[in-house]
Amino acid sequence: MRVLGVDPGLTRCGVGVVEGGAGRPLTMLGVGVVRTPADAELGHRLVAVEQGIEAWLDEHRPEFVAVERVFSQHNVRTVMGTAQASAVAMLCAARRGIPVALHTPSEVKAAVTGSGRADKAQVGAMVTRLLRLAAPPKPADAADALALAICHIWRAPAQNRLQQAVALHSAHATKGRTP
């Protein structure tokens, strides 16, 4: 499974591609950051994020895109920029028919470190170890993007089984009812 992880942001949008499977070694295929100038007009910044993500999709051809789920923050301006960059990533993937999964920061931290309260340094250290890298990816947005991809690779099989079970249960429940 090849996954593009996206840690959304308007100034720095982390991107990382990981290939592997549950119980199999993971391989980093690329990592980086799509940057936009903070003083640029919002529309131009969103186009720059789109172009950056499209370039990553063209180069790496992921089967899935994993995006950090935007959560409530006290700084409305920050959460709005994050949500807008997140929407751009989802749009780019949807345009190509690539499934998108959203993972919360605590889900990602728990999957990669074993603790949903891990700090950035712990996430970076585990990403480095899991991908057998010489040093943690910099900046932290890049390491977070790789952590998102790893989280999805490890969680997707279980999530797919749960979705199939729910669908099967719903189908059986519907057949037993009369209209």
ZIDAVEN-V332800 format. One record per residue. N is the residue number from 1. SS is DSSP state (@ for helix, = for strand, . for the rest). PHI is phi in radians with two decimals (999 if undefined). Layout:
n=[N,N]
ss=[SS,SS]
phi=[PHI,PHI]
This chain:
n=[1,2,3,4,5,6,7,8,9,10,11,12,13,14,15,16,17,18,19,20,21,22,23,24,25,26,27,28,29,30,31,32,33,34,35,36,37,38,39,40,41,42,43,44,45,46,47,48,49,50,51,52,53,54,55,56,57,58,59,60,61,62,63,64,65,66,67,68,69,70,71,72,73,74,75,76,77,78,79,80,81,82,83,84,85,86,87,88,89,90,91,92,93,94,95,96,97,98,99,100,101,102,103,104,105,106,107,108,109,110,111,112,113,114,115,116,117,118,119,120,121,122,123,124,125,126,127,128,129,130,131,132,133,134,135,136,137,138,139,140,141,142,143,144,145,146,147,148,149,150,151,152,153,154,155,156,157,158,159,160,161,162,163,164,165,166,167,168,169,170,171,172,173,174,175,176,177,178,179]
ss=[.,=,=,=,=,=,=,.,.,.,.,=,=,=,=,=,=,=,=,.,.,.,.,.,.,.,=,=,=,=,=,=,=,=,=,.,.,.,.,.,.,@,@,@,@,@,@,@,@,@,@,@,@,@,@,@,@,@,@,@,.,.,.,=,=,=,=,=,.,.,.,.,.,.,.,@,@,@,@,@,@,@,@,@,@,@,@,@,@,@,@,@,@,@,@,.,.,.,=,=,=,=,=,.,@,@,@,@,@,@,@,@,@,.,.,.,.,.,.,@,@,@,@,@,@,@,@,@,@,@,.,.,.,.,.,.,.,.,.,@,@,@,@,@,@,@,@,@,@,@,@,@,@,@,@,@,@,@,@,@,@,@,@,@,@,@,@,@,@,@,@,@,@,@,@,.,.,.,.]
phi=[999,-1.97,-2.21,-1.66,-1.61,-2.23,-1.75,-1.20,-3.02,-1.42,-1.42,-2.35,-1.91,-1.26,-2.38,-2.73,-2.03,-2.23,-2.12,2.78,-2.71,-1.05,1.40,-2.07,-1.08,-1.76,-2.29,-1.43,-1.78,3.12,-2.67,-3.06,-2.45,-1.58,-1.94,-2.34,-1.24,-1.09,-1.62,-1.35,-1.12,-0.92,-1.01,-1.17,-1.16,-1.14,-1.11,-1.13,-1.11,-1.04,-1.09,-1.13,-1.17,-1.03,-1.09,-1.16,-1.12,-1.08,-1.25,-1.85,0.83,-1.23,-1.51,-2.47,-2.15,-1.94,-2.08,-1.19,-1.21,-1.23,-2.12,-1.11,-2.21,-1.30,-1.55,-1.05,-1.07,-1.14,-1.16,-1.15,-1.10,-1.11,-1.12,-1.16,-1.15,-1.08,-1.10,-1.08,-1.07,-1.14,-1.11,-1.03,-1.17,-1.09,-1.01,-1.70,1.34,-1.58,-1.07,-2.02,-2.10,-1.87,-2.24,-1.30,-0.97,-1.21,-1.08,-1.13,-1.04,-1.12,-1.13,-1.52,-1.94,1.64,-2.33,-1.24,-1.92,-1.07,-1.62,-1.01,-1.12,-1.16,-1.09,-1.03,-1.13,-1.24,-1.06,-1.03,-1.20,-1.12,-1.70,0.97,-1.66,-1.28,-2.66,-1.09,-1.09,-2.10,-1.28,-1.03,-1.06,-1.19,-1.11,-1.12,-1.12,-1.13,-1.08,-1.08,-1.10,-1.09,-0.96,-1.16,-1.02,-1.38,-1.63,-0.99,-1.03,-1.20,-1.11,-1.11,-1.11,-1.12,-1.10,-1.15,-1.14,-1.13,-1.10,-1.13,-1.09,-1.10,-1.13,-1.16,-1.16,-1.19,-1.14,-1.37,-1.69,-1.83,-1.19]
